Amino acid sequence: MDYGFSKQYRLLKTDDYSSVFAYKNRKSRDLLQVFRSSDNGLGHPRLGLVVSKKTAKRANRRNYMKRVIRDWFRRHKDTLPPHDFVVRVSRAFTRETAEQARAQLAQLMEKR
């Protein structure tokens, strides 16, 4: 099983993000929002992250939240459909609430 997070699994360009936001398919929970596109035609899922300074002022806190989300994605990418996902952190979480964030992410990313 491949647990890497190479460039092929990332949304890199502004147009990629824009197309996912334009699709207007969004699910929300307390800590996270997940935007999802339709089939991306690549045969594997891709992930984009949005963690604003409004959510967490300190860069180390924003980086921690991104690391938690990327780690969850790496471990579960084989079970996800070949869609583009953008995860937006709507409320900051810490080490104490990271497990809650992972659980919410699992609910939001499940297949429909």
MARKOL-469218 format. One record per residue (C-alpha): chain; residue number from 1; x, y, z; residue in three letters. Coordinates in pm, 1 decimal, padded with zeros to 6 digits. Each point is the difference from the previous one (the first is absolute). Layout:
REM MARKOL-469218
FIDO / cadena / num / east / north / up / residuo
FIDO / A / NUM / X / Y / Z / ALA
...
REM end
This chain:
REM MARKOL-469218
FIDO / cadena / num / east / north / up / residuo
FIDO / A / 1 / 00000.0 / 00000.0 / 00000.0 / MET
FIDO / A / 2 / 00133.0 / 00341.2 / -00099.6 / ASP
FIDO / A / 3 / -00023.7 / 00263.4 / 00275.4 / TYR
FIDO / A / 4 / 00181.1 / 00275.7 / -00188.9 / GLY
FIDO / A / 5 / -00140.7 / 00343.6 / -00075.6 / PHE
FIDO / A / 6 / 00170.1 / 00085.3 / -00327.4 / SER
FIDO / A / 7 / -00097.3 / 00285.2 / -00233.1 / LYS
FIDO / A / 8 / -00250.8 / -00212.9 / -00188.5 / GLN
FIDO / A / 9 / -00219.0 / -00008.2 / 00314.1 / TYR
FIDO / A / 10 / 00004.2 / 00379.4 / 00057.6 / ARG
FIDO / A / 11 / -00199.8 / 00288.1 / -00138.4 / LEU
FIDO / A / 12 / 00272.8 / 00241.9 / -00103.8 / LEU
FIDO / A / 13 / -00150.9 / 00265.7 / -00224.3 / LYS
FIDO / A / 14 / -00253.6 / 00271.3 / 00066.9 / THR
FIDO / A / 15 / -00213.9 / -00134.7 / -00284.4 / ASP
FIDO / A / 16 / -00018.6 / -00338.8 / 00172.9 / ASP
FIDO / A / 17 / -00130.9 / 00161.6 / 00318.5 / TYR
FIDO / A / 18 / -00239.3 / 00222.9 / -00195.2 / SER
FIDO / A / 19 / -00153.2 / -00293.2 / -00182.9 / SER
FIDO / A / 20 / -00067.6 / -00181.9 / 00328.0 / VAL
FIDO / A / 21 / -00155.0 / 00310.3 / 00159.6 / PHE
FIDO / A / 22 / -00207.6 / 00065.3 / -00314.6 / ALA
FIDO / A / 23 / -00148.3 / -00350.1 / 00018.8 / TYR
FIDO / A / 24 / -00175.8 / 00109.7 / 00323.7 / LYS
FIDO / A / 25 / -00006.9 / -00341.5 / 00160.5 / ASN
FIDO / A / 26 / 00076.3 / 00066.2 / 00367.6 / ARG
FIDO / A / 27 / -00038.1 / -00182.9 / 00329.2 / LYS
FIDO / A / 28 / 00066.9 / 00162.5 / 00337.0 / SER
FIDO / A / 29 / 00056.1 / -00098.6 / 00358.5 / ARG
FIDO / A / 30 / 00110.9 / 00193.2 / 00306.4 / ASP
FIDO / A / 31 / 00372.4 / 00016.1 / -00082.6 / LEU
FIDO / A / 32 / 00022.9 / -00068.9 / -00374.0 / LEU
FIDO / A / 33 / -00163.4 / 00060.3 / -00336.9 / GLN
FIDO / A / 34 / 00060.9 / -00228.6 / -00297.3 / VAL
FIDO / A / 35 / -00059.9 / 00111.7 / -00357.2 / PHE
FIDO / A / 36 / -00014.7 / -00279.3 / -00257.3 / ARG
FIDO / A / 37 / 00007.0 / -00002.5 / -00379.1 / SER
FIDO / A / 38 / -00136.4 / -00266.3 / -00227.1 / SER
FIDO / A / 39 / 00226.6 / -00267.1 / -00147.0 / ASP
FIDO / A / 40 / 00336.3 / 00158.7 / -00084.9 / ASN
FIDO / A / 41 / 00084.6 / -00253.8 / -00272.2 / GLY
FIDO / A / 42 / 00338.8 / -00082.4 / 00154.0 / LEU
FIDO / A / 43 / -00094.5 / -00323.4 / 00173.6 / GLY
FIDO / A / 44 / 00110.1 / 00122.8 / 00344.3 / HIS
FIDO / A / 45 / -00112.0 / 00267.9 / 00247.8 / PRO
FIDO / A / 46 / 00175.8 / 00334.0 / 00044.4 / ARG
FIDO / A / 47 / 00006.7 / 00221.6 / 00309.1 / LEU
FIDO / A / 48 / 00017.2 / 00375.1 / 00050.3 / GLY
FIDO / A / 49 / 00017.5 / 00173.8 / 00338.2 / LEU
FIDO / A / 50 / -00119.3 / 00339.9 / 00118.8 / VAL
FIDO / A / 51 / 00097.9 / 00116.1 / 00349.0 / VAL
FIDO / A / 52 / -00034.3 / 00375.2 / 00036.7 / SER
FIDO / A / 53 / 00176.0 / 00235.7 / 00236.9 / LYS
FIDO / A / 54 / -00341.7 / 00086.8 / 00134.8 / LYS
FIDO / A / 55 / -00032.5 / -00359.3 / 00120.6 / THR
FIDO / A / 56 / 00343.7 / -00010.8 / 00166.2 / ALA
FIDO / A / 57 / 00237.3 / 00294.7 / 00020.9 / LYS
FIDO / A / 58 / 00316.2 / -00201.0 / 00060.0 / ARG
FIDO / A / 59 / 00155.3 / -00182.9 / -00296.7 / ALA
FIDO / A / 60 / 00098.7 / -00299.2 / 00213.1 / ASN
FIDO / A / 61 / -00366.0 / -00057.1 / 00095.4 / ARG
FIDO / A / 62 / -00113.5 / 00027.4 / -00362.9 / ARG
FIDO / A / 63 / 00275.2 / -00239.0 / -00106.9 / ASN
FIDO / A / 64 / -00102.3 / -00250.5 / 00269.7 / TYR
FIDO / A / 65 / -00359.7 / -00001.7 / -00125.0 / MET
FIDO / A / 66 / 00115.6 / -00050.7 / -00359.1 / LYS
FIDO / A / 67 / 00230.8 / -00281.6 / 00110.2 / ARG
FIDO / A / 68 / -00285.8 / -00182.0 / 00175.8 / VAL
FIDO / A / 69 / -00226.4 / 00026.0 / -00306.0 / ILE
FIDO / A / 70 / 00273.8 / -00104.6 / -00243.9 / ARG
FIDO / A / 71 / 00086.0 / -00299.6 / 00220.1 / ASP
FIDO / A / 72 / -00363.7 / -00114.1 / 00005.5 / TRP
FIDO / A / 73 / -00020.5 / 00038.5 / -00379.0 / PHE
FIDO / A / 74 / 00323.1 / -00197.4 / -00056.0 / ARG
FIDO / A / 75 / -00131.5 / -00290.5 / 00204.5 / ARG
FIDO / A / 76 / -00344.8 / -00009.0 / -00164.9 / HIS
FIDO / A / 77 / 00060.4 / 00109.1 / -00360.3 / LYS
FIDO / A / 78 / -00038.5 / -00356.4 / -00127.5 / ASP
FIDO / A / 79 / -00360.3 / -00011.8 / 00125.2 / THR
FIDO / A / 80 / -00103.2 / 00342.5 / -00132.7 / LEU
FIDO / A / 81 / -00170.6 / 00055.1 / -00335.9 / PRO
FIDO / A / 82 / 00200.8 / 00171.2 / -00278.7 / PRO
FIDO / A / 83 / -00124.6 / 00350.0 / 00081.0 / HIS
FIDO / A / 84 / 00170.0 / 00327.3 / 00085.7 / ASP
FIDO / A / 85 / -00044.8 / 00100.7 / 00365.0 / PHE
FIDO / A / 86 / 00066.2 / 00334.1 / 00166.4 / VAL
FIDO / A / 87 / -00002.0 / -00007.1 / 00380.0 / VAL
FIDO / A / 88 / -00053.1 / 00334.1 / 00173.2 / ARG
FIDO / A / 89 / 00062.0 / 00026.5 / 00373.4 / VAL
FIDO / A / 90 / -00282.4 / 00211.4 / 00139.4 / SER
FIDO / A / 91 / 00103.2 / -00018.8 / 00367.3 / ARG
FIDO / A / 92 / 00347.7 / -00065.0 / 00135.8 / ALA
FIDO / A / 93 / 00078.1 / -00331.1 / 00165.8 / PHE
FIDO / A / 94 / 00291.6 / -00107.3 / 00217.2 / THR
FIDO / A / 95 / 00159.4 / -00327.6 / 00102.9 / ARG
FIDO / A / 96 / -00280.8 / -00052.5 / 00250.5 / GLU
FIDO / A / 97 / -00273.0 / 00035.2 / -00264.0 / THR
FIDO / A / 98 / 00188.5 / -00147.3 / -00298.0 / ALA
FIDO / A / 99 / -00175.8 / -00335.8 / 00037.7 / GLU
FIDO / A / 100 / -00335.7 / 00178.4 / -00027.6 / GLN
FIDO / A / 101 / 00124.4 / 00172.1 / -00316.8 / ALA
FIDO / A / 102 / 00106.7 / -00335.8 / -00147.4 / ARG
FIDO / A / 103 / -00342.4 / -00148.2 / 00076.0 / ALA
FIDO / A / 104 / -00175.3 / 00295.0 / -00163.4 / GLN
FIDO / A / 105 / 00225.7 / -00027.6 / -00302.7 / LEU
FIDO / A / 106 / -00086.7 / -00368.5 / -00034.5 / ALA
FIDO / A / 107 / -00372.6 / 00085.8 / 00008.6 / GLN
FIDO / A / 108 / 00035.8 / 00279.7 / -00254.3 / LEU
FIDO / A / 109 / 00212.3 / -00196.6 / -00246.6 / MET
FIDO / A / 110 / -00209.7 / -00317.9 / -00002.4 / GLU
FIDO / A / 111 / -00135.5 / -00120.7 / -00329.8 / LYS
FIDO / A / 112 / -00353.5 / 00095.2 / -00093.2 / ARG
REM end
